[in-house]
Amino acid sequence: MATAAVLAAALYCLPGAAHHGWSEYDAAKPLNVTGTIVESGYTQPHGYVLLQSADKRWHIVLAPPSRMESRGLTPETLKAGAKATVYGYPHRSKLDELRAERITVGDKTTELR
């Protein structure tokens, strides 16, 4: 019985342990990045987009899937080949990563935070 309780507590805590803090991103240096979506995912805890700009491939960290869906940013919107502009904050040590505050795909802008 005690073993089951410990296991249940450990499993309950796993999703929180996998989540990261936003202090890894530099809010003092916002960027606008425009490019073509190469790949996207509606994954937990945050969705993502690989965005090919003119000179770099960016890993864009989006909002949780439930928030994106409720704001109208569906998986179909983020299809490969779509043009997108992302406003967000660069990661302090991963030079190809950006935390998105908003994304514009076509003529639709979605606030993510």
C-alpha positions in Angstrom: 0.0 0.0 0.0 2.8 2.5 0.9 4.6 1.6 -2.3 1.5 2.4 -4.3 1.2 5.7 -2.6 4.8 6.6 -3.3 4.5 5.6 -6.9 1.3 7.6 -7.4 2.9 10.7 -5.9 6.0 10.3 -8.1 3.8 9.9 -11.3 1.7 13.0 -10.2 4.9 15.1 -10.0 6.5 14.1 -13.3 4.7 16.6 -15.5 5.7 19.5 -13.3 9.3 18.4 -13.2 9.5 18.3 -17.0 8.3 21.9 -17.2 10.8 24.7 -17.4 10.9 28.3 -16.1 10.7 31.4 -18.4 13.9 32.9 -16.8 15.9 31.1 -19.5 14.6 33.6 -22.0 15.8 37.2 -22.3 12.7 39.5 -22.2 14.9 42.5 -22.6 15.8 41.5 -26.2 12.5 40.8 -28.1 12.8 39.6 -31.7 10.5 39.4 -34.7 11.3 36.3 -36.8 9.7 35.7 -40.2 10.0 32.5 -42.1 8.4 29.3 -43.3 7.1 26.6 -41.0 9.1 23.4 -41.5 7.5 21.3 -38.8 5.2 21.8 -35.9 3.9 19.9 -32.9 1.0 20.2 -30.5 2.9 18.6 -27.7 2.9 19.0 -23.9 3.8 21.0 -22.0 4.2 23.5 -25.0 3.7 23.2 -28.7 6.5 24.1 -31.1 7.3 25.3 -34.5 10.5 24.8 -36.5 10.7 28.0 -38.5 13.2 28.6 -41.3 14.1 32.2 -41.6 16.4 33.7 -44.3 19.5 32.7 -42.4 18.6 30.3 -39.6 16.3 27.5 -38.5 14.5 28.5 -35.2 13.0 26.3 -32.6 9.9 28.3 -31.5 8.4 27.4 -28.1 4.6 28.0 -28.3 1.8 27.9 -25.6 0.2 24.7 -24.3 -2.0 23.0 -26.9 -5.2 23.8 -24.9 -4.5 27.5 -24.9 -3.6 27.5 -28.6 -6.7 25.6 -29.5 -8.9 27.9 -27.4 -7.5 30.9 -29.2 -8.0 29.5 -32.7 -4.4 28.3 -33.4 -5.1 24.8 -34.6 -2.7 22.2 -35.8 -3.9 22.8 -39.4 -2.9 26.5 -39.1 0.7 25.5 -38.3 1.1 23.3 -41.3 4.5 22.9 -43.0 5.0 25.4 -45.8 2.9 28.2 -44.1 4.6 31.6 -43.7 4.7 32.9 -40.2 6.0 35.8 -38.1 6.8 35.2 -34.4 7.4 37.9 -31.8 9.2 36.5 -28.8 12.2 36.3 -26.5 15.5 34.5 -27.3 16.8 31.7 -25.1 19.9 32.9 -23.2 22.1 29.9 -24.2 20.3 28.1 -27.0 21.0 30.5 -29.9 18.3 29.0 -32.1 15.4 29.0 -29.6 12.7 31.6 -29.1 9.8 31.7 -26.7 6.8 33.0 -28.6 4.6 35.7 -27.2 2.5 35.9 -30.4 2.5 34.3 -33.8 1.0 35.5 -37.1 0.2 32.9 -39.7 -1.3 34.4 -42.9 -3.5 37.3 -41.7 -4.3 35.8 -38.3 -2.3 36.9 -35.2 -2.6 34.8 -32.0 -1.5 36.0 -28.6 0.0 33.1 -26.8 0.6 34.4 -23.3 
